Amino acid sequence: MIISVIGAGPVGCYAAYLLAKAGHSVTVFEEHPKIGKPVQCTGIVTRDLLDLVKPSKGIIQNQISEAVIHGEKTSIGLRITEPNLVLDRERFDRYISGLALRAGAKIRLRTRVERIVQEGPTYILYTKHIGKFKADCIIGADGPLSVTAKALGLYRNKKMLNARQALIYSRNNNRVEFYLGNGFGWVVPESRNIVRAGVATMGDPFGPFNSLLRRSKLVGKKQLELTGGLIPLFNPIGLRSGGKAYLIGDAGGFVKATTGGGIVPGLKSAQICADSIITGKNYDVLWWLKLAPELTAHRAIFRMMNKMPPDEIDKLLSTLKSGAARDMLQSHSRDRLTTWGFGLAIKQPKLLLFLRYLV
């Protein structure tokens, strides 16, 4: 089978690797001239990543065992049992693309797919400068504004968060700072001297970003890099496949709404997609069973937090400060929320009072 993957980020290249390893002819199309650039991701992940891939030496830039979640007036400090990993995203992307190449996949850089047409069982990809290509199967790993999704009428009516992030020179105590309210904000140490600070919000990110800089005492610090982008909000409704066309990663909205994290769920969606193609199983059934419960739980918490006034967020954090609740937050992965979230509510029943904001 001839398979075309649109987008050479880690999710697209991971799918290409799995399918090429299974013996398929796979070509990945990437509009940018270099793998891993531009970087539009904070790159902090749980150790669940290691169940999918084992990054080579130097890709993990930092490991973080402490975090603080801030409301307006109340904060909660956490000591994370399994340290989070901060990735060098450019090197990580190149590592995954290397896996794909060694498995036999081809990667065409500077090749932007501008239009996709289905002719019977065949997909025709029209690219700028190079011409057109034919494929039996197409995988859209081309981000939240997916050309694949638009061309084939998949996963419509998506909602997005607007994100803004800066790489800032600032000495730090190697602790993640997470800010709740009007979306969310973060300060993630890349090293003891550099942090990645950003916000994601439903509206204009500039005001919240400047507010984050003030709250985290980063105003006036040297900004080494400034980026922005869109983060899709997961919606369990909507097809991510049709015929032999599939959406994975950000293109399919497979992102945790509470943090904007898409690396682990994106790689899982690539794994599910490859399994579907290899075995002939229904992709929409598989991702719904394996990804939807977790990502829907994150979506519900995000919706709840964005409806809560600041004083209620402070009350929530005060409730989470209790021993049992804090212990669960510290010892469980946010990539496995459904396995422990209900237990958290049982151990701290006051949390159920905040569910009224889901209505």
QUIRAMO-V895141 format. One record per helix or strand of 3 or more residues. SS is the DSSP state (H for helix, E for strand). FROM is the first residue (numbers start at 1). LEN is the number of residues. If there is no record, write none. Layout:
ss=<SS/SS>
from=<FROM/FROM>
len=<LEN/LEN>
This chain:
ss=<E/H/E/H/E/E/H/E/E/E/E/E/H/E/E/E/E/H/E/E/H/H/H/H/H/H/H>
from=<2/10/25/47/60/75/89/106/113/122/131/137/147/159/176/184/194/205/223/245/249/263/283/310/323/334/349>
len=<5/12/5/5/11/13/15/3/7/6/5/4/6/11/5/6/8/11/11/3/4/17/25/11/9/14/10>
